[in-house]
Amino acid sequence: MSLHGTSLINGGPIAPGGHPFAAASPLHPEPLSPEFYEATEADVHRALTAAEAARTALEEAGSQGRARFLEGIATELESLGVPLLERAHLETGLPLERLASERSRTTGQLRLLAALLREERWRDLRVDPPLPERQPLARPELRRTLLPLGPVAVFGASNFPFAYSVAGGDTASAFAAGCPVVVKAHPAHPGTSELTGGAIVRALRNSDLPPGAFALLQGRSHALGEALVRHPLLCAVGFTGSLRGGRALFDAANSRPAPIPVFAEMGSLNPVFLLPGALHSRAAQIAAGLTQSITQGGGQFCTKPGLLFGIAGPELDAFQSNLEEAMRAALPSTLLHSEIQRSYESGAARAAALPGVQILTESARPPEPALTQGRPLLLGTDSATYLAERSLHEENFGPSTLFVKAPNLEVLLQIAARLEGQLTAAVHGTDAEAEAVGALFSILEQKAGRLIYNGYPTGVEVCAAMHHGGPYPASTDSRFTAVGTAAIQRWLRPVCYQNFAAPSRWWNNL
């Protein structure tokens, strides 16, 4: 399966123009071939000009045409077979089994959105009939529906090379809405991105849709992303990644002469509150579940539980022993690339060096020196130190968590009230602790986009009821989700039609 190493614009690869770069594998030191070439500002303009020219045809394809297109992307991704997974494995270090599952999730969400389109309810059509006899003023007929925003930029994420990348949820939901998409490929997996981009190009061709409806821009410079966001033809941005990266795009988009929305999911600490009754009855079970959730995928999920809170006492002491045992038995795992590994190690070292913070335990097995591995780590502190030290409120991407002991429920509630915005928040309790559970959730529903009872935050179901977003800094707009069928709402805007007499060309899609 050959790779060109260039960007894809208007239906095919373009001639190399920018600086070359190579993908680095976390599995071995040699750079991967081929060389890839940075897209230029001229390429950005060319991609968005083609996207603007394609927007009318993509919208007029209607729900049925776009549904066939989304299903076509899914089929093309599946037809790439094992070679796509093998390239992703080389570029990310993620196991083939995990990558196969993630590709299935990606094709599943493409088909789920296709099914949504066929139902037509996504338009949220609202009609108020005319009242010509109403006094003192007659009412005209009013129809409100949703229209696509226009060309969308999607920034691929490093930790999900399929589900949050070129053909992932942002791209799929934008296509479903009728928006052309320009993807800025993540430089950690450019080959995977090119193969996936080729699948979209073929699906466009097979659906008789204009090739300009999709473009893939390769590159690793911040200037490329900024040029994309500042281009006057761009209408919205989808981003999954760090707070620093998401905020930079948000600021750039809002400094334009005509600001545009940025739907950025920027990570989370996903606090878990552990009540004594739950720990008394199932301490070992909760410790095992949390350890799996903390270390899953090398701790490189935006829903990793990075904060654990409990009330000091014998139940918490017993739970701590179980958790330490489980974390010692957890194995190091390969992180996505060396920059993440360095950031993880330095972040853990800074936290451990703070007064009042201790290393409770770490994996009994040290990382392999030749691999970019992260060692599972359990840090501990008291509630006073946590509340006073701002740096402990920041995400450390990797297989570690901070275990915080509070003296009583009152302090636990104070901690909940001081939390920043989160993607998720979880509570483990019992029926006998209903009052305490309710007090916590009444606070946490103001802090997080998804509340979990007696469960774990990793494992984001792709469905109609899922909400993946939260108050800042978890995302830039807590009203919208990056996962599930409701994700289409990000790329639509309402328009009201007053006194339009049917038949009219405007009613074809209403």
CORGICOR-V931827 format. One record per backbone hydrogen bond with DSSP energy under -0.5 kcal/mol. CO is the residue of the C=O (numbers start at 1). NH is the residue of the N-H. E is the energy in kcal/mol with one decimal. If there is no record, write none. Layout:
# CORGICOR-V931827
[[CO | NH | E] [CO | NH | E]]
This chain:
# CORGICOR-V931827
[[5 | 37 | -2.0] [7 | 9 | -0.5] [7 | 14 | -1.9] [8 | 216 | -2.9] [9 | 12 | -0.8] [12 | 9 | -2.5] [19 | 38 | -2.9] [21 | 36 | -3.5] [23 | 32 | -3.0] [25 | 28 | -0.5] [26 | 372 | -1.1] [30 | 25 | -0.6] [32 | 23 | -0.5] [36 | 21 | -2.7] [38 | 18 | -0.9] [40 | 44 | -1.9] [41 | 45 | -2.1] [42 | 46 | -2.4] [43 | 47 | -2.7] [44 | 48 | -2.4] [45 | 49 | -2.3] [46 | 50 | -2.0] [47 | 51 | -2.0] [48 | 52 | -2.5] [49 | 53 | -1.9] [50 | 54 | -1.2] [51 | 55 | -1.0] [52 | 55 | -0.6] [54 | 58 | -2.2] [55 | 59 | -2.3] [56 | 60 | -2.9] [57 | 61 | -1.0] [59 | 62 | -1.6] [61 | 65 | -1.3] [62 | 66 | -2.4] [63 | 67 | -2.1] [64 | 68 | -2.1] [65 | 69 | -1.7] [66 | 70 | -2.5] [67 | 71 | -2.3] [68 | 72 | -2.0] [69 | 73 | -2.0] [70 | 74 | -2.0] [71 | 75 | -2.2] [72 | 76 | -2.5] [73 | 77 | -2.6] [74 | 78 | -2.1] [75 | 79 | -2.0] [76 | 80 | -0.9] [77 | 80 | -0.7] [78 | 81 | -1.4] [80 | 83 | -0.5] [80 | 84 | -0.7] [81 | 84 | -0.7] [81 | 85 | -0.9] [82 | 86 | -2.7] [83 | 87 | -2.1] [84 | 88 | -2.1] [85 | 89 | -2.4] [86 | 90 | -2.1] [87 | 91 | -2.1] [88 | 92 | -2.1] [89 | 93 | -2.4] [95 | 99 | -2.4] [96 | 100 | -2.6] [97 | 101 | -2.0] [98 | 102 | -2.3] [99 | 103 | -2.5] [100 | 104 | -2.0] [101 | 105 | -2.2] [102 | 106 | -2.2] [103 | 107 | -2.8] [104 | 108 | -2.3] [105 | 109 | -2.2] [106 | 110 | -1.9] [107 | 111 | -2.1] [108 | 112 | -2.2] [109 | 113 | -2.1] [110 | 114 | -1.7] [111 | 115 | -2.2] [112 | 116 | -1.9] [113 | 117 | -2.3] [114 | 118 | -1.7] [115 | 119 | -1.0] [116 | 119 | -0.7] [116 | 120 | -0.8] [117 | 120 | -0.9] [120 | 123 | -1.4] [121 | 124 | -1.8] [126 | 144 | -2.8] [127 | 129 | -0.6] [128 | 142 | -2.3] [131 | 134 | -1.4] [131 | 139 | -1.8] [139 | 131 | -2.6] [141 | 499 | -2.9] [142 | 128 | -2.8] [143 | 497 | -3.7] [144 | 126 | -2.4] [145 | 495 | -2.5] [147 | 493 | -2.8] [151 | 235 | -2.9] [151 | 236 | -0.8] [152 | 182 | -2.8] [153 | 238 | -2.8] [154 | 156 | -0.6] [154 | 184 | -3.1] [155 | 240 | -0.7] [160 | 164 | -1.3] [162 | 165 | -1.3] [163 | 169 | -2.3] [164 | 157 | -2.3] [165 | 168 | -1.5] [168 | 172 | -3.0] [169 | 173 | -2.4] [170 | 174 | -2.0] [171 | 175 | -2.6] [172 | 176 | -2.3] [173 | 177 | -1.8] [174 | 178 | -0.8] [174 | 179 | -2.8] [175 | 178 | -1.0] [180 | 152 | -2.6] [181 | 183 | -0.5] [181 | 215 | -1.6] [182 | 154 | -2.2] [183 | 185 | -0.8] [183 | 217 | -3.2] [184 | 156 | -2.2] [186 | 189 | -1.6] [187 | 190 | -0.6] [189 | 193 | -1.9] [190 | 194 | -2.4] [191 | 195 | -2.3] [192 | 196 | -2.3] [193 | 197 | -3.0] [194 | 198 | -2.3] [195 | 199 | -1.3] [196 | 200 | -1.6] [197 | 201 | -2.3] [198 | 202 | -2.2] [199 | 203 | -2.0] [200 | 204 | -2.4] [201 | 205 | -2.1] [202 | 206 | -2.7] [203 | 207 | -1.2] [204 | 209 | -2.4] [205 | 208 | -1.4] [210 | 213 | -1.8] [211 | 11 | -0.6] [211 | 214 | -1.4] [213 | 181 | -2.6] [214 | 10 | -0.6] [214 | 11 | -0.5] [215 | 183 | -3.0] [216 | 8 | -2.2] [216 | 218 | -0.6] [217 | 185 | -2.1] [218 | 39 | -3.0] [221 | 225 | -1.1] [222 | 226 | -2.3] [223 | 227 | -2.5] [224 | 228 | -2.0] [225 | 229 | -2.3] [226 | 230 | -2.2] [227 | 231 | -0.7] [228 | 231 | -0.7] [231 | 234 | -1.6] [235 | 261 | -0.6] [236 | 153 | -2.4] [237 | 263 | -3.1] [238 | 155 | -2.5] [239 | 265 | -2.7] [242 | 246 | -2.5] [243 | 247 | -2.6] [244 | 248 | -1.8] [245 | 249 | -1.8] [246 | 250 | -2.4] [247 | 251 | -2.7] [248 | 252 | -2.2] [249 | 253 | -2.6] [250 | 254 | -1.8] [251 | 255 | -1.0] [253 | 256 | -0.7] [253 | 260 | -0.8] [257 | 259 | -0.5] [261 | 237 | -1.7] [262 | 264 | -1.0] [263 | 239 | -2.1] [264 | 266 | -0.6] [264 | 476 | -1.5] [265 | 241 | -2.3] [269 | 306 | -2.9] [269 | 307 | -0.8] [271 | 426 | -2.5] [272 | 309 | -3.0] [273 | 275 | -0.6] [273 | 428 | -2.9] [274 | 311 | -0.7] [275 | 279 | -1.8] [276 | 280 | -2.5] [277 | 281 | -1.6] [278 | 282 | -2.0] [279 | 283 | -1.0] [282 | 286 | -2.4] [283 | 287 | -2.5] [284 | 288 | -2.2] [285 | 289 | -2.3] [286 | 290 | -2.7] [287 | 291 | -2.2] [288 | 292 | -2.1] [289 | 293 | -2.0] [290 | 294 | -2.9] [291 | 295 | -2.2] [292 | 296 | -1.4] [295 | 298 | -2.0] [296 | 299 | -1.2] [297 | 300 | -1.0] [299 | 398 | -1.3] [301 | 304 | -1.6] [304 | 306 | -1.1] [306 | 402 | -1.6] [307 | 272 | -2.2] [308 | 404 | -3.4] [309 | 274 | -3.2] [310 | 406 | -3.1] [313 | 317 | -2.2] [314 | 318 | -2.3] [315 | 319 | -2.2] [316 | 320 | -2.7] [317 | 321 | -1.9] [318 | 322 | -1.9] [319 | 323 | -2.9] [320 | 324 | -2.9] [321 | 325 | -2.0] [322 | 326 | -2.2] [323 | 327 | -2.6] [324 | 328 | -2.2] [325 | 329 | -1.5] [326 | 330 | -0.8] [328 | 364 | -2.9] [333 | 374 | -2.6] [337 | 340 | -0.6] [337 | 341 | -1.9] [338 | 342 | -2.7] [339 | 343 | -2.2] [340 | 344 | -2.7] [341 | 345 | -2.6] [342 | 346 | -2.5] [343 | 347 | -2.4] [344 | 348 | -2.4] [345 | 349 | -2.2] [346 | 350 | -2.3] [347 | 351 | -2.1] [348 | 352 | -2.5] [349 | 353 | -1.4] [351 | 354 | -1.3] [354 | 357 | -1.9] [358 | 360 | -0.8] [358 | 380 | -2.7] [361 | 378 | -2.8] [364 | 366 | -0.6] [368 | 371 | -1.5] [368 | 373 | -0.5] [371 | 373 | -1.9] [372 | 335 | -3.7] [374 | 333 | -1.5] [374 | 376 | -0.5] [376 | 363 | -2.3] [377 | 379 | -0.5] [377 | 401 | -1.5] [378 | 360 | -2.2] [378 | 361 | -1.5] [379 | 403 | -3.1] [380 | 358 | -2.6] [381 | 405 | -1.9] [382 | 386 | -2.2] [383 | 387 | -2.6] [384 | 388 | -1.7] [385 | 389 | -2.1] [388 | 390 | -0.8] [389 | 392 | -1.3] [390 | 393 | -2.0] [391 | 394 | -1.3] [395 | 397 | -0.5] [396 | 398 | -0.6] [398 | 400 | -2.0] [399 | 377 | -1.9] [401 | 379 | -2.5] [402 | 308 | -2.8] [402 | 404 | -0.6] [403 | 381 | -2.2] [404 | 310 | -1.9] [404 | 406 | -0.5] [405 | 383 | -2.1] [406 | 312 | -3.1] [408 | 412 | -1.7] [409 | 413 | -2.4] [410 | 414 | -1.7] [411 | 415 | -2.5] [412 | 416 | -2.1] [413 | 417 | -2.2] [414 | 418 | -1.2] [415 | 418 | -0.6] [415 | 419 | -0.6] [416 | 419 | -1.0] [422 | 449 | -1.1] [423 | 450 | -1.0] [425 | 452 | -2.4] [426 | 273 | -2.8] [427 | 429 | -0.5] [427 | 454 | -2.9] [428 | 275 | -2.5] [430 | 433 | -1.1] [431 | 434 | -1.4] [433 | 437 | -2.9] [434 | 438 | -2.7] [435 | 439 | -2.2] [436 | 440 | -2.1] [437 | 441 | -2.7] [438 | 442 | -2.0] [439 | 443 | -0.8] [440 | 443 | -0.9] [440 | 444 | -2.9] [441 | 445 | -2.1] [443 | 446 | -1.6] [444 | 447 | -1.5] [444 | 448 | -1.7] [447 | 422 | -3.0] [450 | 425 | -1.7] [452 | 427 | -2.2] [452 | 454 | -0.5] [459 | 461 | -0.8] [461 | 463 | -1.0] [463 | 485 | -0.6] [467 | 469 | -0.6] [468 | 482 | -2.0] [470 | 475 | -0.5] [471 | 474 | -2.1] [472 | 421 | -1.2] [474 | 266 | -2.7] [477 | 480 | -1.6] [484 | 487 | -1.6] [485 | 488 | -1.5] [486 | 489 | -1.7] [487 | 490 | -1.3] [488 | 491 | -1.4] [489 | 492 | -1.2] [491 | 149 | -2.2] [493 | 147 | -2.9] [495 | 145 | -2.4] [496 | 498 | -0.5] [497 | 143 | -2.3] [497 | 499 | -0.5] [499 | 501 | -0.7] [504 | 507 | -1.7] [505 | 508 | -1.0] [506 | 509 | -0.6] [507 | 510 | -1.3]]
